[in-house]
C-alpha cells in the first residue's frame, strides 16, 4: 500500500503514520481514501483497524479510538453506489455495534451492522448496484434477514401475521418506522 506525495511520487503507508500492516484500500465517492488492516494508530490518532486519509492526514472513522473491535485485522473494503463503506475481516464488532461481526458498514457518520450474519472471517466484499457479494473463510452457517412491509391504509387497527419457517435462527424483529426491536 502506498500514498501519493506532493512531488508526484509515492510513500509507503508504513512510513506515513500507520503502526501496522495495511491490507485494503478503497477510494470513496467523497474523494477520501479508506484504509483497513492490522494497525492501531494512524497519524496522531488511536484507530482500531480502519482509518480515512483526506490526501493530507489520517483521521478516525468516528472519534479517537473508534473502529472495529476484537480480532486482528480488516481484509477487504468495498463501497456501494450510495457511498456506504463495507469492511470485512476477522473482527467481532464495531464501535457501538456488537452485531457487526466479520462485516461492518460505515455510512459516513457511524458504524452499523448489516442484516447479514456471517460466522467466519470475511475475505472479500464486492458491491454491484443494490447487491452485495461476500466471500468468507471455512465452513460457516450464514443467514440474511428479510423485510416484510405492512401498510395499513384503512381506519381499522391491523395486526400482521408472520410465518417463520426454518430451519433458521430468528435474532430480532424491528419496526423500521419506530426503531423498536423485539430480540429473541
Secondary structure, DSSP 8 states (H G I E B T S, - for coil): -EEE-TTS-EEEHHHHTBSSEEEEEEE-TTS-EEEEEE-SEETTEE-BSEEEE-SS-EE-SSSTT-BEESSS-EEEEEE-TT--EEEEES--EETTBTT--SEEEE-SS-EE--SEE--S-EEEEEEETTEEEEEESSS---EE---------SSS---------SS----EEE-TTT--EEE-
